[in-house]
Amino acid sequence: MGVTTAINPVEPLLRTDRMPHIWCPGCGIGTTVNCFARALGRSKLPLDKVAVVSGIGCTGRVAGYLQFDSFHTTHGRAIPFATGLKLANPEMSVVVYSGDGDLIAIGGNHFIHAARRNVDIKVICVNNFIYGMTGGQVAPTTPLGASATTAPYGAFEQPFNLPFLAESSGAVYVARWTVYHVQHIAHSMAEALRKKGFSFIEILAPCPTLYQRRNKLGDSLDAMRYYKERSVIKNGASTRDLDLGFQEEIIVGKFVDSERPTLQQTMDQRYREVLKDRYNGWRQP
């Protein structure tokens, strides 16, 4: 009897020559990549029409491990790179894949304006509540009271409520899950890939090396127990009510799924109006 070798269905989408990856044992980023690969399979998108853009940080390394067009950009600038790519080639499905520090701190201004413009890109934010690659500094998502290298006595700045920030800036699709919710993540990613407009998915993930250890929260298995026990699915919940506290209840779900013209559509409409006015002006005697 011959021996069959099972192939992981996500393996063809990965640059296996770059393995092993740089992520720490127990890090949740790899789980999100697995979900993303499965979402791509469900979406049936041609891979030569998909591009992933990432910034700097642990999550920023995702682009380098995916087996299709990818761009590892400068710190905080993934969204403007992605915007240019989408406008230059509207047929591409452009995904921004980065962390809470890169997207919301140095990249925060780009984030809110891309949502305002309704750029047709998909933004996946892996939120581990800390700057993971550069030493564990406090991030714009670090919960009040949580410890970081730059907040040894506990963070005292109000963190961003990312779903509320995304919706109030203009995003047409907003969801939040934890890495415990793998099927929900894959489903949301597939939905976002099919959606026209600025889509945002926040994924809460453990950072065992810095955030978990510094705050004495145990290992990644303890984090997964916390996600399982304290997460409450509330699809359609008001994003105003989604603040995250230190080890408090986590509201997850799909919160926004709306429609409005994309940046490309509004640009095209405006240019048609301008050209029509000019043409009518030329025809005047």
Backbone as numpy.savetxt, mean C-alpha at the origin, in Angstrom:
# Nx Ny Nz CAx CAy CAz Cx Cy Cz
7.07 -45.62 -9.61 6.22 -44.43 -9.61 7.11 -43.20 -9.61
6.79 -42.25 -10.51 7.58 -41.04 -10.60 7.32 -40.11 -9.42
8.29 -39.26 -9.17 8.17 -38.29 -8.09 7.73 -36.95 -8.68
6.65 -36.40 -8.14 6.18 -35.08 -8.60 6.68 -34.01 -7.65
7.02 -32.90 -8.21 7.50 -31.78 -7.39 6.46 -30.67 -7.40
5.96 -30.32 -6.23 4.95 -29.26 -6.13 5.62 -27.91 -6.34
4.93 -27.06 -7.09 5.44 -25.71 -7.35 4.52 -24.70 -6.67
5.11 -23.83 -5.91 4.33 -22.77 -5.28 3.73 -21.90 -6.39
2.42 -21.67 -6.38 1.79 -20.91 -7.47 2.28 -19.47 -7.60
2.90 -18.93 -6.54 3.39 -17.55 -6.64 4.84 -17.50 -7.13
5.51 -18.65 -7.18 6.94 -18.66 -7.54 7.23 -18.07 -8.91
6.40 -18.31 -9.95 6.71 -17.72 -11.25 6.70 -16.19 -11.25
6.10 -15.58 -10.23 6.03 -14.12 -10.16 7.19 -13.52 -9.38
8.07 -14.36 -8.86 9.15 -13.89 -8.01 10.51 -14.03 -8.69
11.42 -13.14 -8.36 12.81 -13.25 -8.83 13.55 -14.15 -7.84
13.43 -15.45 -8.05 14.00 -16.39 -7.09 15.52 -16.32 -7.05
16.14 -15.76 -8.10 17.59 -15.63 -8.09 18.05 -14.61 -7.05
17.13 -13.80 -6.55 17.47 -12.81 -5.52 17.13 -13.29 -4.11
16.72 -14.53 -4.00 16.42 -15.11 -2.70 17.71 -15.69 -2.10
17.85 -15.75 -0.79 16.84 -15.37 0.20 16.69 -13.85 0.32
15.52 -13.43 0.74 15.22 -12.00 0.85 15.86 -11.42 2.11
15.77 -10.11 2.24 16.44 -9.43 3.36 15.57 -9.29 4.60
14.29 -9.68 4.52 13.39 -9.44 5.64 13.68 -10.37 6.81
13.47 -9.83 8.00 13.75 -10.58 9.23 12.77 -11.75 9.39
13.17 -12.80 10.11 12.22 -13.87 10.43 11.01 -13.32 11.17
9.83 -13.67 10.72 8.61 -13.20 11.37 8.07 -11.90 10.82
8.82 -11.24 9.93 8.33 -10.01 9.31 7.09 -10.31 8.47
6.14 -9.39 8.46 4.89 -9.63 7.73 4.92 -9.23 6.28
6.00 -8.60 5.81 6.01 -8.10 4.44 5.91 -9.23 3.42
6.63 -10.33 3.67 6.58 -11.45 2.74 5.17 -12.01 2.59
4.40 -12.01 3.66 3.02 -12.48 3.59 2.21 -11.61 2.64
2.44 -10.29 2.70 1.69 -9.40 1.80 2.08 -9.64 0.35
3.36 -9.96 0.10 3.80 -10.24 -1.27 3.11 -11.50 -1.80
2.99 -12.51 -0.95 2.27 -13.72 -1.33 0.83 -13.39 -1.71
0.19 -12.54 -0.92 -1.19 -12.13 -1.20 -1.26 -11.37 -2.52
-0.28 -10.51 -2.76 -0.27 -9.71 -3.98 -0.12 -10.61 -5.21
0.75 -11.59 -5.12 0.94 -12.51 -6.24 -0.35 -13.27 -6.54
-1.03 -13.69 -5.50 -2.30 -14.41 -5.70 -3.38 -13.47 -6.26
-3.36 -12.21 -5.82 -4.33 -11.24 -6.36 -4.09 -11.00 -7.84
-2.83 -10.94 -8.24 -2.52 -10.78 -9.66 -3.07 -11.94 -10.47
-2.93 -13.14 -9.93 -3.47 -14.30 -10.63 -4.98 -14.22 -10.78
-5.66 -13.75 -9.74 -7.11 -13.63 -9.80 -7.55 -12.52 -10.75
-6.76 -11.48 -10.84 -7.15 -10.33 -11.66 -7.06 -10.61 -13.16
-6.26 -11.63 -13.53 -6.06 -12.00 -14.95 -5.40 -10.89 -15.76
-4.73 -9.96 -15.08 -4.03 -8.90 -15.81 -2.80 -9.46 -16.51
-2.52 -9.03 -17.73 -1.27 -9.44 -18.38 -0.08 -8.84 -17.64
0.87 -9.67 -17.27 1.97 -9.20 -16.43 2.87 -8.19 -17.14
2.85 -8.19 -18.46 3.65 -7.20 -19.16 2.99 -5.82 -19.14
1.78 -5.75 -18.52 1.09 -4.48 -18.36 0.99 -4.07 -16.89
1.81 -4.70 -16.04 1.84 -4.40 -14.62 3.21 -3.87 -14.24
3.23 -2.80 -13.45 4.49 -2.27 -12.95 4.35 -1.96 -11.46
5.39 -2.27 -10.70 5.40 -1.99 -9.26 6.47 -0.95 -8.98
6.09 0.08 -8.24 6.99 1.17 -7.88 7.08 1.22 -6.36
8.29 1.27 -5.83 8.44 1.35 -4.38 9.49 2.39 -4.02
9.46 2.81 -2.78 10.43 3.78 -2.28 11.51 3.10 -1.47
11.94 3.77 -0.40 13.02 3.26 0.44 12.44 2.70 1.73
13.05 1.64 2.22 12.61 1.02 3.45 12.46 -0.48 3.27
12.08 -1.16 4.34 11.93 -2.61 4.27 10.92 -3.00 3.20
9.75 -2.37 3.20 8.73 -2.69 2.21 9.16 -2.25 0.82
9.98 -1.24 0.74 10.47 -0.77 -0.54 11.25 -1.80 -1.31
11.71 -2.84 -0.62 12.46 -3.89 -1.31 11.55 -4.85 -2.09
10.24 -4.72 -1.91 9.30 -5.61 -2.60 9.51 -5.57 -4.10
9.67 -4.37 -4.66 9.78 -4.23 -6.11 10.90 -5.08 -6.69
11.97 -5.23 -5.94 13.12 -5.97 -6.44 12.95 -7.47 -6.46
11.91 -7.97 -5.82 11.69 -9.41 -5.76 10.58 -9.89 -6.69
9.95 -8.98 -7.42 8.85 -9.35 -8.29 9.32 -9.47 -9.74
8.81 -10.48 -10.44 9.30 -10.85 -11.76 8.56 -10.11 -12.88
8.50 -8.81 -12.78 7.99 -7.99 -13.87 8.50 -6.57 -13.66
8.11 -5.65 -14.54 8.68 -4.30 -14.48 8.52 -3.70 -13.09
9.62 -3.24 -12.53 9.58 -2.66 -11.20 10.60 -1.55 -11.08
10.30 -0.62 -10.17 11.14 0.56 -10.00 11.35 0.80 -8.51
12.61 0.82 -8.10 12.97 1.11 -6.71 13.44 2.56 -6.69
12.60 3.45 -6.21 12.84 4.88 -6.38 13.45 5.50 -5.13
13.64 6.81 -5.18 14.20 7.55 -4.05 13.19 7.66 -2.91
13.69 8.00 -1.74 12.88 7.99 -0.53 11.70 8.96 -0.62
10.50 8.42 -0.45 9.29 9.23 -0.44 8.76 9.61 -1.80
9.41 9.15 -2.88 9.04 9.61 -4.21 8.41 8.53 -5.08
7.95 7.46 -4.47 7.35 6.38 -5.26 6.10 6.86 -5.99
5.28 7.65 -5.34 4.01 8.07 -5.95 4.22 9.01 -7.14
5.09 10.02 -7.08 5.30 10.82 -8.30 5.91 10.02 -9.44
6.81 9.09 -9.15 7.33 8.21 -10.21 6.18 7.42 -10.83
5.31 6.87 -9.98 4.19 6.08 -10.47 3.21 6.93 -11.28
3.00 8.17 -10.84 2.11 9.08 -11.57 2.63 9.33 -12.99
3.93 9.61 -13.09 4.52 9.83 -14.41 4.42 8.60 -15.28
4.65 7.43 -14.70 4.57 6.19 -15.45 3.16 5.95 -15.97
2.16 6.19 -15.13 0.77 5.98 -15.53 0.34 6.95 -16.61
0.72 8.22 -16.48 0.32 9.21 -17.49 1.03 8.97 -18.82
2.27 8.49 -18.75 3.02 8.22 -19.98 2.50 6.98 -20.70
2.01 6.02 -19.93 1.51 4.78 -20.52 0.23 4.37 -19.79
-0.91 4.96 -20.16 -2.17 4.72 -19.43 -2.62 3.27 -19.42
-2.10 2.44 -20.32 -2.51 1.04 -20.35 -1.90 0.22 -19.21
-0.87 0.75 -18.58 -0.21 0.02 -17.50 -1.05 0.05 -16.23
-1.03 -1.06 -15.50 -1.57 -1.11 -14.14 -0.40 -0.83 -13.20
-0.42 0.31 -12.57 0.73 0.76 -11.77 0.40 0.63 -10.29
1.27 -0.07 -9.57 1.08 -0.33 -8.14 2.24 0.29 -7.38
1.91 1.09 -6.37 2.92 1.61 -5.45 2.89 0.73 -4.21
4.07 0.21 -3.83 4.15 -0.76 -2.73 5.25 -0.29 -1.80
4.87 0.25 -0.64 5.90 0.78 0.25 5.39 0.82 1.69
6.18 1.39 2.59 5.85 1.38 4.00 5.26 2.69 4.49
4.87 2.69 5.75 4.22 3.88 6.32 5.17 5.06 6.43
6.44 4.82 6.67 7.39 5.93 6.75 7.62 6.56 5.39
7.89 5.74 4.39 8.17 6.23 3.05 6.97 6.94 2.45
5.77 6.37 2.59 4.59 6.90 1.94 3.97 8.07 2.69
4.01 8.05 4.01 3.22 9.01 4.78 4.07 10.07 5.46
5.35 9.80 5.69 6.22 10.83 6.28 6.82 11.68 5.16
7.97 11.30 4.65 8.61 12.09 3.60 7.77 12.11 2.32
6.97 11.07 2.11 6.13 11.02 0.91 4.70 11.49 1.13
4.40 12.03 2.29 3.01 12.37 2.63 2.36 13.37 1.69
3.11 14.39 1.28 2.53 15.41 0.40 2.16 14.81 -0.95
3.02 13.92 -1.46 2.71 13.24 -2.73 1.46 12.37 -2.57
1.32 11.74 -1.41 0.19 10.86 -1.16 -1.13 11.62 -1.25
-1.22 12.74 -0.52 -2.51 13.44 -0.48 -2.85 14.07 -1.83
-1.85 14.53 -2.57 -2.16 15.16 -3.86 -2.48 14.14 -4.94
-1.86 12.96 -4.88 -2.23 11.91 -5.83 -3.66 11.45 -5.58
-4.06 11.36 -4.31 -5.44 11.01 -4.00 -6.39 12.13 -4.44
-6.00 13.37 -4.21 -6.82 14.51 -4.63 -7.05 14.50 -6.13
-5.99 14.22 -6.88 -6.09 14.20 -8.34 -6.78 12.94 -8.86
-6.91 11.95 -8.00 -7.46 10.64 -8.38 -6.63 10.00 -9.48
-5.33 9.98 -9.27 -4.43 9.28 -10.18 -4.78 7.80 -10.16
-4.83 7.18 -11.30 -5.23 5.78 -11.40 -4.06 4.86 -11.05
-3.71 4.85 -9.77 -2.67 3.96 -9.26 -3.20 3.26 -8.01
-2.58 2.16 -7.67 -2.96 1.38 -6.49 -1.84 1.51 -5.47
-2.15 1.95 -4.27 -1.14 2.16 -3.25 -1.33 1.15 -2.12
-0.33 0.30 -1.93 -0.34 -0.68 -0.85 0.66 -0.21 0.20
0.16 0.03 1.39 1.01 0.52 2.49 1.11 -0.54 3.57
2.30 -1.08 3.77 2.54 -2.02 4.87 2.92 -1.19 6.09
2.04 -1.20 7.07 2.21 -0.37 8.27 2.68 -1.24 9.44
3.95 -1.06 9.81 4.46 -1.78 10.98 4.76 -0.83 12.14
4.26 0.40 12.05 4.27 1.38 13.14 5.64 1.94 13.48
6.63 1.73 12.60 7.98 2.14 12.97 8.84 2.23 11.71
9.96 2.95 11.81 10.96 2.92 10.74 11.81 1.67 10.94
11.54 0.65 10.13 12.18 -0.64 10.35 13.60 -0.75 9.85
13.92 -0.10 8.72 15.23 -0.30 8.11 16.31 0.59 8.71
15.92 1.73 9.26 16.91 2.73 9.66 17.12 2.85 11.17
16.61 1.89 11.94 16.95 1.88 13.36 15.81 1.95 14.34
14.58 1.97 13.86 13.44 1.92 14.78 12.98 3.26 15.31
13.08 4.30 14.48 12.62 5.61 14.92 11.09 5.68 14.91
10.56 6.66 15.62 9.12 6.87 15.66 8.64 7.27 14.27
7.50 6.75 13.87 6.93 6.99 12.54 5.63 7.78 12.68
5.08 8.27 11.57 3.81 9.00 11.66 2.62 8.10 11.97
2.86 6.81 12.11 1.80 5.87 12.48 2.04 5.23 13.84
3.14 5.55 14.51 3.43 4.95 15.81 2.34 5.30 16.81
1.70 4.31 17.43 0.61 4.61 18.37 1.09 5.40 19.58
0.20 6.20 20.14 0.53 6.94 21.36 0.96 5.97 22.45
2.07 6.26 23.08 2.57 5.43 24.17 3.54 4.36 23.75
3.59 4.01 22.46 4.53 2.98 22.00 5.94 3.54 22.00
6.89 2.69 22.29 8.29 3.11 22.39 9.00 2.96 21.05
9.93 3.88 20.79 10.79 3.83 19.61 12.14 4.42 20.00
13.15 4.27 19.15 14.48 4.78 19.52 14.46 6.29 19.71
13.61 6.99 18.98 13.51 8.45 19.14 12.35 8.84 20.05
11.71 7.87 20.67 10.67 8.12 21.66 10.81 7.08 22.76
11.93 7.12 23.51 12.20 6.07 24.49 11.19 6.02 25.63
10.48 7.13 25.87 9.48 7.15 26.94 8.06 7.04 26.39
7.96 6.69 25.13 6.66 6.51 24.51 6.31 7.65 23.55
5.73 7.29 22.43 5.35 8.31 21.45 4.26 9.21 22.03
4.39 10.51 21.77 3.42 11.48 22.30 2.74 12.29 21.20
3.07 12.00 19.92 2.44 12.69 18.80 1.27 11.86 18.26
0.16 12.51 17.98 -1.01 11.81 17.45 -0.67 11.17 16.10
-0.84 9.87 15.96 -0.53 9.21 14.68 -1.64 9.45 13.65
-1.29 9.28 12.39 -2.28 9.38 11.32 -3.25 8.21 11.36
-4.49 8.50 11.07 -5.51 7.50 10.74 -5.46 7.38 9.22
-4.75 6.39 8.70 -4.46 6.34 7.27 -5.70 6.20 6.38
-6.67 5.34 6.73 -7.86 5.29 5.88 -8.60 6.63 5.80
-8.66 7.34 6.92 -9.33 8.65 6.92 -8.54 9.66 6.10
-7.22 9.62 6.23 -6.38 10.51 5.43 -6.60 10.24 3.93
-6.66 8.96 3.57 -6.83 8.61 2.16 -8.19 9.05 1.64
-9.25 8.76 2.39 -10.58 9.13 1.92 -10.76 10.64 1.86
-10.34 11.35 2.89 -10.53 12.79 2.92 -9.70 13.48 1.85
-8.64 12.82 1.37 -7.82 13.38 0.29 -8.41 13.08 -1.08
-9.32 12.09 -1.16 -9.98 11.82 -2.43 -9.91 10.40 -2.95
-9.35 9.47 -2.20 -9.24 8.08 -2.67 -10.62 7.49 -2.93
-10.72 6.67 -3.98 -12.01 6.07 -4.34 -12.14 4.64 -3.82
-11.05 4.07 -3.33 -11.09 2.73 -2.74 -10.16 2.73 -1.54
-10.70 2.35 -0.37 -9.90 2.34 0.85 -10.23 1.09 1.66
-9.20 0.36 2.06 -9.39 -0.82 2.88 -8.23 -0.95 3.87
-8.48 -1.70 4.93 -7.42 -2.01 5.90 -7.58 -3.46 6.35
-6.42 -4.17 6.40 -6.41 -5.54 6.91 -5.13 -5.74 7.70
-5.02 -6.86 8.38 -3.77 -7.26 9.02 -3.23 -8.47 8.26
-1.98 -8.81 8.49 -1.41 -9.97 7.79 -2.02 -11.28 8.25
-2.84 -11.25 9.29 -3.62 -12.44 9.65 -4.71 -12.70 8.61
-5.22 -11.64 7.99 -6.37 -11.72 7.08 -5.91 -11.93 5.64
-5.23 -13.04 5.38 -4.59 -13.22 4.07 -5.60 -13.30 2.93
-6.71 -13.98 3.12 -7.70 -14.08 2.05 -8.35 -12.73 1.77
-8.59 -11.97 2.82 -9.19 -10.65 2.65 -8.23 -9.70 1.93
-6.94 -9.81 2.27 -5.95 -8.96 1.59 -5.93 -9.26 0.10
-5.84 -10.54 -0.25 -5.78 -10.92 -1.66 -7.03 -10.46 -2.40
-8.18 -10.58 -1.75 -9.43 -10.15 -2.38 -9.43 -8.63 -2.59
-9.01 -7.88 -1.58 -8.97 -6.42 -1.70 -7.98 -5.98 -2.77
-6.83 -6.62 -2.81 -5.84 -6.28 -3.84 -6.39 -6.53 -5.24
-7.09 -7.66 -5.42 -7.67 -7.95 -6.73 -8.73 -6.92 -7.08
-9.53 -6.50 -6.11 -10.53 -5.46 -6.35 -9.85 -4.15 -6.74
-8.81 -3.78 -6.01 -8.11 -2.53 -6.30 -7.47 -2.55 -7.69
-6.94 -3.70 -8.09 -6.33 -3.80 -9.41 -7.34 -3.57 -10.53
-8.59 -3.91 -10.26 -9.64 -3.72 -11.27 -10.29 -2.34 -11.18
-9.99 -1.60 -10.14 -10.64 -0.31 -9.88 -9.95 0.82 -10.63
-10.75 1.74 -11.17 -10.21 2.93 -11.80 -10.12 4.05 -10.76
-8.93 4.59 -10.59 -8.76 5.68 -9.64 -7.76 5.34 -8.55
-7.59 6.26 -7.61 -6.61 6.11 -6.54 -7.15 5.15 -5.49
-6.54 3.98 -5.40 -6.96 2.96 -4.44 -5.89 2.81 -3.37
-6.33 2.63 -2.12 -5.39 2.55 -1.00 -5.75 1.37 -0.10
-4.74 0.54 0.17 -4.91 -0.58 1.09 -3.82 -0.49 2.16
-4.24 -0.39 3.40 -3.31 -0.42 4.54 -3.27 -1.84 5.09
-2.07 -2.37 5.29 -1.91 -3.71 5.85 -1.04 -3.61 7.10
-1.59 -3.96 8.24 -0.84 -3.95 9.49 0.00 -5.22 9.57
1.29 -5.03 9.84 2.22 -6.15 9.84 3.20 -6.03 11.00
3.64 -7.15 11.56 4.57 -7.09 12.68 6.00 -6.76 12.25
6.69 -6.03 13.09 8.14 -5.83 12.96 8.77 -6.43 14.21
9.10 -7.72 14.18 9.58 -8.40 15.40 10.92 -7.88 15.89
11.78 -7.43 14.97 13.13 -7.03 15.35 13.15 -5.72 16.12
12.28 -4.78 15.75 12.32 -3.46 16.37 11.05 -3.14 17.15
9.91 -3.09 16.48 8.69 -2.65 17.17 8.25 -3.66 18.23
8.15 -4.92 17.87 7.70 -5.93 18.83 8.65 -6.04 20.02
9.94 -6.15 19.72 10.93 -6.37 20.79 11.03 -5.16 21.70
11.08 -3.96 21.12 11.26 -2.75 21.93 10.06 -2.52 22.85
8.86 -2.91 22.37 7.65 -2.69 23.16 7.24 -3.92 23.96
8.14 -4.93 24.00 7.91 -6.13 24.81 6.58 -6.80 24.46
6.35 -6.95 23.16 5.10 -7.52 22.68 5.25 -8.96 22.21
6.39 -9.55 22.48 6.61 -10.92 22.06 7.06 -11.00 20.62
6.89 -12.17 20.03 7.35 -12.38 18.65 6.19 -12.22 17.67
6.43 -12.61 16.43 5.40 -12.44 15.41 4.18 -13.32 15.64
4.39 -14.48 16.25 3.25 -15.32 16.56 2.33 -14.62 17.56
2.92 -13.91 18.53 2.11 -13.14 19.47 1.36 -12.02 18.74
2.02 -11.42 17.76 1.36 -10.38 16.97 0.17 -10.95 16.20
0.34 -12.14 15.64 -0.75 -12.75 14.90 -1.93 -13.09 15.82
-1.62 -13.52 17.04 -2.71 -13.77 18.01 -3.45 -12.48 18.31
-2.70 -11.39 18.46 -3.31 -10.09 18.71 -4.20 -9.67 17.55
-3.71 -9.82 16.32 -4.52 -9.47 15.15 -5.80 -10.31 15.11
-5.66 -11.59 15.42 -6.82 -12.49 15.37 -7.85 -12.13 16.44
-7.38 -11.86 17.64 -8.29 -11.67 18.77 -8.87 -10.27 18.86
-8.12 -9.26 18.39 -8.57 -7.87 18.58 -9.07 -7.20 17.31
-9.06 -7.90 16.17 -9.56 -7.31 14.93 -11.06 -7.51 14.81
-11.73 -6.47 14.34 -13.17 -6.51 14.12 -13.44 -6.05 12.69
-14.10 -6.90 11.90 -14.41 -6.54 10.52 -15.67 -5.68 10.49
-15.52 -4.46 9.99 -16.65 -3.54 9.85 -16.60 -2.90 8.46
-17.02 -3.65 7.47 -17.05 -3.10 6.12 -17.99 -1.89 6.08
-17.54 -0.83 5.41 -18.36 0.37 5.30 -18.30 1.28 6.50
-17.45 0.98 7.49 -17.33 1.84 8.67 -16.81 3.21 8.27
-17.21 4.23 9.03 -16.71 5.58 8.78 -15.21 5.61 9.05
-14.46 6.14 8.11 -13.00 6.19 8.30 -12.61 7.13 9.44
-13.51 8.00 9.85 -13.23 8.88 11.00 -13.01 8.08 12.28
-13.55 6.88 12.31 -13.55 6.08 13.54 -12.49 4.98 13.54
-11.46 5.13 12.73 -10.50 4.04 12.55 -9.14 4.32 13.16
-9.07 5.23 14.13 -7.79 5.47 14.81 -7.29 4.19 15.46
-5.98 4.03 15.49 -5.36 2.85 16.10 -4.66 3.24 17.39
-4.98 2.55 18.45 -4.31 2.75 19.73 -3.29 1.65 19.98
-2.50 1.83 20.99 -1.46 0.86 21.32 -2.09 -0.41 21.87
-2.02 -1.49 21.06 -2.57 -2.81 21.42 -4.07 -2.77 21.72
-4.76 -1.84 21.08 -6.20 -1.75 21.25 -6.92 -2.45 20.09
-8.24 -2.37 20.09 -9.04 -3.00 19.04 -8.67 -2.43 17.66
-8.65 -3.30 16.65 -8.34 -2.91 15.28 -9.58 -3.11 14.42
-10.06 -2.05 13.82 -11.18 -2.16 12.88 -10.62 -2.37 11.48
-11.01 -3.45 10.86 -10.54 -3.78 9.50 -11.75 -3.90 8.58
-11.47 -3.86 7.27 -12.54 -4.02 6.31 -12.32 -3.16 5.08
-13.33 -3.16 4.22 -13.35 -2.25 3.07 -14.27 -1.09 3.44
-13.73 0.11 3.40 -14.47 1.26 3.91 -14.98 2.19 2.82
-14.29 2.26 1.70 -14.67 3.18 0.63 -14.59 2.43 -0.70
-15.62 2.58 -1.52 -15.62 2.04 -2.88 -16.54 2.93 -3.70
-15.99 4.01 -4.22 -16.79 5.03 -4.90 -16.27 5.26 -6.32
-16.93 6.16 -7.03 -16.55 6.44 -8.41 -16.41 7.94 -8.62
-15.39 8.34 -9.30 -15.26 9.70 -9.81 -14.20 9.70 -10.91
-14.19 10.70 -11.79 -13.25 10.68 -12.91 -11.80 10.64 -12.44
-10.98 9.89 -13.17 -9.56 9.82 -12.85 -8.85 11.07 -13.39
-7.60 11.23 -12.99 -6.81 12.35 -13.50 -6.72 12.31 -15.02
-6.47 11.14 -15.57 -6.36 11.01 -17.02 -7.67 11.41 -17.71
-8.79 10.98 -17.16 -10.08 11.31 -17.75 -10.37 12.80 -17.70
-10.08 13.44 -16.57 -10.33 14.88 -16.46 -9.40 15.68 -17.37
-8.15 15.22 -17.50 -7.23 15.86 -18.43 -7.73 15.75 -19.86
-8.13 14.54 -20.25 -8.61 14.33 -21.62 -9.84 15.18 -21.90
-10.76 15.25 -20.94 -11.97 16.04 -21.11 -11.64 17.52 -21.27
-10.73 17.99 -20.45 -10.35 19.41 -20.53 -9.69 19.73 -21.86
-8.81 18.87 -22.32 -8.13 19.13 -23.59 -9.11 19.09 -24.76
-10.10 18.20 -24.69 -11.12 18.17 -25.74 -11.90 19.47 -25.78
-12.23 20.01 -24.60 -12.96 21.27 -24.53 -12.12 22.41 -25.10
-10.84 22.43 -24.75 -9.95 23.49 -25.23 -9.83 23.42 -26.75
-9.61 22.21 -27.27 -9.46 22.06 -28.71 -10.75 22.41 -29.45
-11.88 22.06 -28.85 -13.16 22.39 -29.47 -13.34 23.91 -29.54
-13.01 24.61 -28.42 -13.13 26.06 -28.40 -12.21 26.70 -29.44
-11.00 26.18 -29.55 -10.05 26.74 -30.51 -10.53 26.49 -31.95
-11.06 25.29 -32.18 -11.53 24.97 -33.53 -12.70 25.88 -33.92
-13.62 26.08 -32.96 -14.75 26.96 -33.24 -14.29 28.40 -33.47
-13.22 28.80 -32.74 -12.69 30.14 -32.93 -12.07 30.32 -34.30
-11.40 29.28 -34.79 -10.78 29.35 -36.11 -11.84 29.45 -37.21
-13.01 28.85 -36.94 -14.04 28.84 -37.98 -14.82 30.16 -38.06
-14.60 31.02 -37.05 -15.31 32.29 -37.08 -14.82 33.14 -38.27
-15.75 33.82 -38.98 -15.33 34.66 -40.13 -14.53 35.86 -39.66
